[in-house]
Amino acid sequence: MTTSDAPIQTDVPPSGPGCQECTAGGGWWFHLRRCARCGHVGCCDSSPSQHATAHWKETGHPVIQSFEPGEDWFWDYRSEQAGSGPVLAPPASHPADQPAPGPAGSVPADWTRRLHR
């Protein structure tokens, strides 16, 4: 496997402070996940649009890391196992003052009813 084919690339920064697709489409997210290979930030499976999992299905990039402050766990979609991994390029999370769910101003009042369980 060449370095570019590795499931984890430690030198690639995250794509931004929030879910790319939700931000572009005016949506919202519950929690954020970061692709450990390309840095794509997507929303978690509890979020309405589940963009992190969609990114894995579209690209085949199998490993994500939580993009929440204070969390550093990884998830491998292939094995469906959580674990630890290397330190990725900063930042390690969305800004601490960014709310979850977010982004601010886009979360509906009944957001808890819209979560995937």
Beta strands, then each sheet from edge to edge (+ up, - down):
strand 1: 32-35
strand 2: 41-43
strand 3: 63-66
strand 4: 74-76
strand 5: 81-83
sheet 1: 2+ 1- 3+ 4- 5+
end
